[in-house]
Amino acid sequence: RPYCGLPLKELEEMGVCYAITANGAGIYRVSQKECLYSDCMDNQLSVELVERLDQMDIHMDLFAEGDSYSDEKLYDKIDLLPIPKPMQAYIQSSRSFVKNLPQYVRDRKIQIQKITMNFYQGEDGIYTDYEKVLRMLSADERLEVVSGGYHNLEITKKGTTKGKGLHILADLLNIPMEQ
């Protein structure tokens, strides 16, 4: 999840000081929202992906600089996603909904850490555009493509992983990985 989706009060109560977010693309000092490390996709690639994905029958969220964005046209369709109600509520409460997401990314040169896609389920039980999107993304060697559950897809810059993020945080804190 992005920084904006973290349960900050609970993390503070537990004494958690750092968070690896967006599948390893962002590492933050929790209390100050201080970004210690960011591994974003190239802006040209980001614009190209968002424009192509915007044409698909999917729900798309972008994670950038600790925040999360979605297109306002998708807000009323969140309850159609085949995910648990608490997850739907989390998406509604943690995203900034903007008009024309591709234009927003292009105009502001948004540095995307991660794109998450959720797919609608047809009456036949098939997830619309899932296979098409998976083939398209998997063919692009610049991307890391994973599924976080509920038949979703998540993409980051190639080589970006939670494990790599853990190694980077350990190095920043001078903690040997053995510990």
C-alpha positions in Angstrom: 0.0 0.0 0.0 1.0 3.6 -0.3 2.1 5.7 2.7 -1.3 7.4 2.7 -2.9 4.0 3.3 -0.8 3.2 6.4 -2.6 2.9 9.8 -0.3 5.7 11.2 -1.8 5.8 14.7 -1.5 2.1 15.2 2.1 2.1 13.8 3.1 4.8 16.2 1.5 2.9 19.1 3.5 -0.2 18.2 6.7 1.8 17.9 7.1 1.2 14.1 9.5 3.8 12.7 9.8 2.8 9.1 7.5 1.5 6.3 8.3 -0.2 3.0 5.5 0.8 0.7 4.3 0.3 -2.8 5.9 -3.2 -3.2 9.3 -1.8 -2.2 9.2 1.3 -4.4 9.0 3.7 -1.4 10.6 3.6 2.0 9.5 6.1 4.6 10.3 7.3 8.1 6.7 6.9 9.3 6.3 9.8 11.7 7.5 12.5 9.3 6.4 11.0 6.0 10.1 11.4 5.1 10.9 9.4 2.0 14.2 7.7 2.5 14.2 5.9 -0.9 12.0 5.9 -4.0 12.3 3.8 -7.1 9.8 5.2 -9.6 8.9 4.3 -13.2 10.2 6.5 -16.0 7.7 9.3 -16.5 7.3 8.6 -20.3 6.6 4.9 -19.5 4.1 6.0 -16.7 2.2 8.2 -19.1 2.1 5.5 -21.8 0.9 2.8 -19.3 -1.8 5.0 -17.7 -3.1 6.0 -21.1 -3.3 2.3 -22.3 -4.7 1.0 -19.1 -7.3 3.8 -19.0 -8.9 2.2 -22.1 -9.5 -1.1 -20.3 -12.4 -2.2 -18.2 -10.5 -2.0 -14.9 -10.1 -0.1 -11.7 -6.6 1.5 -11.7 -4.8 3.2 -8.8 -1.5 5.0 -8.9 0.9 5.3 -6.0 3.2 8.3 -6.1 5.2 10.2 -3.5 3.3 8.4 -0.8 -0.1 9.3 -2.1 -2.6 7.4 -4.2 -4.7 8.5 -7.1 -7.6 7.1 -9.1 -9.9 8.5 -11.8 -13.1 10.0 -10.4 -15.1 8.1 -13.1 -14.2 4.9 -11.2 -15.5 6.0 -7.7 -19.0 4.8 -8.2 -17.8 1.4 -9.6 -15.7 0.4 -6.5 -18.6 -1.5 -5.1 -18.7 -3.6 -8.3 -15.2 -5.0 -7.6 -15.1 -8.6 -6.4 -13.2 -7.7 -3.2 -14.3 -7.7 0.4 -16.3 -4.6 1.6 -13.5 -3.5 4.0 -11.1 -3.4 1.0 -13.7 -1.4 -1.0 -14.0 1.1 1.9 -10.2 1.3 2.1 -9.9 2.2 -1.6 -12.6 4.8 -1.3 -11.1 6.4 1.8 -7.4 6.4 0.8 -7.4 7.6 -2.8 -7.5 11.1 -4.2 -10.0 10.9 -7.1 -9.0 13.2 -10.0 -10.6 14.1 -13.2 -8.9 12.4 -16.2 -6.1 10.4 -14.6 -3.9 10.1 -17.8 -4.0 13.9 -18.2 -3.3 14.4 -14.5 -0.1 12.2 -14.8 1.0 13.8 -18.0 0.5 17.4 -16.8 2.1 17.0 -13.4 4.8 14.6 -14.5 3.8 12.3 -11.6 6.6 10.0 -10.5 4.7 6.7 -10.2 6.0 4.1 -7.7 3.3 1.5 -8.4 0.1 1.0 -10.4 -2.5 -1.4 -9.0 -5.3 -2.8 -11.1 -8.5 -4.5 -9.9 -10.7 -6.3 -12.4 -14.5 -6.5 -12.6 -16.1 -9.9 -12.8 -18.6 -10.7 -15.5 -21.7 -12.8 -15.1 -19.7 -15.8 -16.5 -17.2 -15.5 -13.6 -14.4 -14.3 -15.9 -12.5 -11.2 -14.9 -12.9 -8.7 -17.7 -9.6 -7.7 -19.5 -7.5 -9.6 -16.9 -5.7 -11.9 -19.4 -5.4 -9.1 -22.0 -3.8 -6.8 -19.4 -1.6 -9.5 -18.0 -0.2 -10.4 -21.4 0.4 -6.7 -22.3 2.2 -6.0 -19.0 4.2 -9.2 -18.9 5.6 -8.5 -22.4 7.2 -5.3 -21.2 10.7 -5.9 -19.8 10.7 -2.6 -18.0 8.1 -3.8 -15.5 7.8 -6.0 -12.5 4.3 -7.6 -12.5 2.8 -9.4 -9.5 -0.6 -10.2 -8.1 -1.5 -9.2 -4.5 -4.6 -11.2 -4.4 -8.3 -11.0 -5.5 -7.2 -11.4 -9.1 -5.5 -8.0 -9.1 -2.3 -7.0 -10.9 0.4 -4.7 -9.5 3.2 -3.1 -11.5 6.4 -1.4 -10.5 9.7 -0.6 -12.2 11.6 -3.8 -13.1 13.7 -5.1 -10.2 11.5 -3.3 -7.6 10.4 -5.8 -4.9 9.6 -5.8 -1.2 12.7 -7.9 -0.6 14.9 -5.4 -2.3 13.2 -2.7 -0.2 14.1 -4.6 2.9 17.7 -4.9 1.9 17.8 -1.1 1.2 16.2 -0.2 4.5 18.6 -2.5 6.4 21.6 -0.8 4.6 20.2 2.6 5.5 19.9 1.6 9.1 23.3 -0.2 9.1 21.6 -3.5 10.2 23.1 -6.7 8.7 20.5 -8.8 6.9 21.4 -11.7 9.2 19.9 -9.7 12.1 
